[in-house]
Amino acid sequence: MPAVCRAVGGGGYRDRVRRDEKVERISAILEDLYPNPPIPLDHVNPYTLLVAVALSAQTTDKKVNEITPALFAEASTPAEMVGLGPERILHLIREVGLAPTKAKNVWVAAGQIVDAGGELVPDWVFLEGLAGVGHKTASVVMAQAFGVPAFPVDTHIFRLARRWGLSRGTTVDKVEADLKKAFPKETWNRRHLQIIYFGREYCPAQRHVFATCPICSFAATKAQQAAELKARVKKPATVVITP
């Protein structure tokens, strides 16, 4: 198997050189396709981005963007969200998955922010301590609202990192760490968005044709291709990405 298609974790210097060449080629394609990738979730400030990302767990971005205008029209700050109360929040977000739990978390988190001074701040410990906010949500907010380098890993990124041989990780934490090693830090904030868009438009999870994919045609490992072909006759494994 050509070294360029080997997964992370292979042998010596030659494998590293070829892997770096693959990363450069992937980066060039992503930059060409998505030079300025927009944030897919509509928001008006860092706080509403936090809420939108939290609502997007197990829900499509499209659905979140359909329900958040009404929510943010009534509450676009933590104090206003506290004033709405969990019942009103639930009514406004009732169409998203896990709406009762999310409504409670949004309301509790708003109260936590108000108690801490009323403003969302770019602090990992603070963000990850909010109700319903995990590392992925905090990473999106840090990257896209505050410009802090981060590499949030969603289901698209998790799948493509493994498909392209950039990670053998079976956990989100390991995949994130591998991607941070692969790509320059100054590119993280746009690279994760570029991979998301690429996954949606060119690299679907099911019945993907590797040979015609702009990236998989040279980057996908033979082992991963074989594993995915085998999995087609079985129930697809589900990786749950926590908020």
C-alpha positions in Angstrom: 0.0 0.0 0.0 1.4 3.4 -0.9 2.8 5.3 2.1 0.6 8.3 1.2 -2.5 6.2 2.1 -1.2 4.9 5.4 -3.0 5.9 8.5 -1.5 7.9 11.3 0.7 5.8 13.5 2.8 4.2 10.6 6.6 3.7 10.6 9.3 6.3 10.2 10.5 9.4 8.5 9.3 8.5 5.0 5.8 7.8 6.3 5.8 11.1 8.0 6.8 13.0 4.9 4.2 11.3 2.8 1.5 12.0 5.5 2.5 15.6 5.6 2.2 15.8 1.8 -1.3 14.3 2.1 -2.3 16.9 4.7 -1.0 19.7 2.5 -3.0 18.4 -0.5 -6.2 18.1 1.6 -5.7 21.6 2.9 -5.2 23.0 -0.6 -8.5 21.4 -1.8 -10.4 22.6 1.3 -9.0 26.1 0.9 -10.0 26.2 -2.8 -13.5 25.0 -2.1 -14.2 27.0 1.0 -11.8 30.0 1.3 -14.1 31.7 3.8 -16.5 29.1 5.3 -19.5 30.7 7.1 -20.6 29.5 10.5 -23.6 27.3 9.7 -25.6 28.3 12.7 -27.4 31.6 12.7 -26.6 33.8 15.7 -26.3 37.5 16.7 -23.7 37.4 19.4 -21.4 34.9 21.3 -24.2 34.0 23.7 -26.7 33.1 20.9 -24.0 31.1 19.2 -23.6 29.1 22.4 -27.3 28.5 22.5 -27.5 27.5 18.9 -24.7 25.0 19.2 -26.2 23.5 22.3 -29.5 23.1 20.5 -27.9 21.4 17.5 -27.0 18.2 19.4 -28.8 15.4 17.6 -30.6 18.0 15.5 -29.8 19.4 12.1 -28.4 22.9 11.7 -31.2 23.6 9.3 -33.8 22.8 12.0 -32.0 24.9 14.6 -31.9 27.8 12.2 -35.6 27.5 11.7 -36.5 27.8 15.4 -33.8 30.2 16.8 -35.1 33.4 15.1 -38.2 33.3 17.3 -36.2 32.4 20.4 -33.6 35.1 19.9 -36.3 37.7 19.1 -37.5 37.2 22.7 -34.1 36.5 24.4 -30.7 37.2 22.9 -28.9 37.7 26.3 -28.5 35.5 29.3 -30.7 37.8 31.4 -33.5 37.8 28.9 -33.3 34.0 28.7 -33.6 33.7 32.4 -36.7 35.9 32.2 -38.3 33.7 29.7 -38.4 30.7 32.0 -38.0 27.0 31.0 -41.6 26.5 29.9 -41.5 29.4 27.4 -38.1 28.3 26.1 -39.5 24.7 25.6 -42.4 26.1 23.7 -40.1 28.0 21.3 -37.7 25.1 20.7 -40.2 22.2 20.9 -39.3 21.0 17.3 -35.7 20.2 18.1 -34.6 16.8 19.4 -34.4 16.4 23.2 -36.3 19.7 23.6 -37.3 19.3 27.3 -33.7 18.7 28.4 -32.3 21.4 26.2 -34.9 24.0 27.4 -33.9 23.3 31.0 -30.2 23.4 30.3 -30.5 26.7 28.3 -32.4 28.3 31.2 -30.0 27.0 33.9 -26.9 28.0 31.8 -28.3 31.5 31.4 -28.7 31.8 35.1 -25.1 30.6 35.6 -23.9 33.3 33.3 -26.0 36.0 35.0 -24.7 34.9 38.4 -21.1 35.1 37.0 -21.6 38.7 35.8 -23.9 38.4 32.9 -21.4 38.1 30.0 -20.1 35.1 28.2 -16.3 35.0 28.5 -13.6 33.1 26.6 -12.7 30.7 29.3 -12.7 26.9 28.9 -13.4 26.1 32.5 -16.3 28.6 32.6 -17.9 27.5 29.3 -17.6 23.8 30.0 -19.1 24.3 33.4 -22.4 25.6 32.0 -25.4 23.3 31.9 -25.6 21.4 28.7 -22.3 22.6 27.4 -19.6 20.1 26.6 -16.2 20.4 25.1 -17.5 20.5 21.5 -19.9 23.4 22.1 -17.2 25.2 24.1 -14.8 24.7 21.3 -17.1 26.1 18.7 -17.8 29.2 20.8 -14.1 29.7 21.6 -13.2 29.4 17.9 -16.0 31.2 16.1 -17.1 33.8 18.7 -13.7 34.6 20.3 -11.1 33.6 17.7 -9.3 31.2 20.1 -7.7 28.3 18.1 -9.8 25.2 18.6 -10.8 22.1 16.6 -14.4 21.1 17.4 -15.1 17.5 16.2 -18.6 16.7 15.0 -19.8 13.6 13.3 -18.7 14.7 9.9 -15.2 15.5 11.1 -14.9 12.3 13.2 -15.9 10.3 10.1 -13.6 12.0 7.6 -10.5 12.1 9.9 -10.7 8.4 10.1 -11.7 7.9 6.4 -8.7 10.0 5.3 -6.2 8.2 7.5 -5.6 11.3 9.7 -6.6 9.5 12.8 -7.2 6.0 14.1 -8.9 7.3 17.1 -12.1 5.7 18.3 -12.9 8.7 20.6 -13.6 12.3 19.9 -10.8 13.4 22.1 -8.2 11.3 20.3 -9.5 12.4 16.8 -9.3 16.0 17.9 -5.8 15.6 19.2 -4.7 14.0 15.9 -6.2 16.7 13.8 -4.5 19.4 15.9 -1.2 17.7 15.2 -1.9 17.4 11.5 -3.0 20.9 10.7 -1.3 24.2 11.6 -2.8 25.9 14.6 -3.6 29.1 12.7 -5.9 27.1 10.4 -7.9 25.2 13.0 -10.8 27.6 13.2 -11.6 27.5 9.5 -10.4 24.0 8.8 -13.0 22.4 11.0 -15.7 24.3 9.2 -14.2 23.4 5.8 -14.3 19.7 6.7 -17.9 19.9 7.8 -19.0 21.5 4.5 -16.9 19.0 2.5 -18.5 16.1 4.4 -22.0 17.3 3.7 -21.4 18.1 0.0 -18.8 15.5 -1.2 -18.3 12.8 1.4 -21.5 11.3 2.7 -21.5 8.6 5.3 -23.4 6.0 3.3 -22.7 4.6 -0.1 -19.8 6.9 -0.8 -17.8 6.4 -4.0 -14.2 6.8 -3.0 -12.8 6.9 -6.5 -14.7 10.0 -7.5 -14.3 12.0 -4.3 -11.9 14.9 -4.6 -10.1 13.9 -1.4 -10.9 10.2 -0.7 -9.6 9.3 -4.1 -6.1 9.8 -2.9 -6.4 10.1 0.9 -8.7 7.3 2.1 -6.8 4.3 3.4 -7.5 0.9 1.9 -8.3 -0.5 5.3 -10.9 2.2 5.9 -12.4 1.6 2.4 -12.6 -2.1 3.1 -14.2 -1.5 6.6 -16.8 0.8 5.2 -17.7 -1.6 2.4 -18.1 -4.4 4.9 -20.2 -2.2 7.1 -22.7 -1.6 4.3 -24.2 -5.0 4.9 -24.5 -4.4 8.6 -26.2 -1.7 10.7 -23.9 1.4 10.6 -22.2 2.1 13.9 -23.2 5.3 15.6 -20.8 7.6 17.2 -22.5 10.0 19.7 -20.8 13.4 19.8 -21.5 15.1 23.2 -22.4 18.8 23.2 
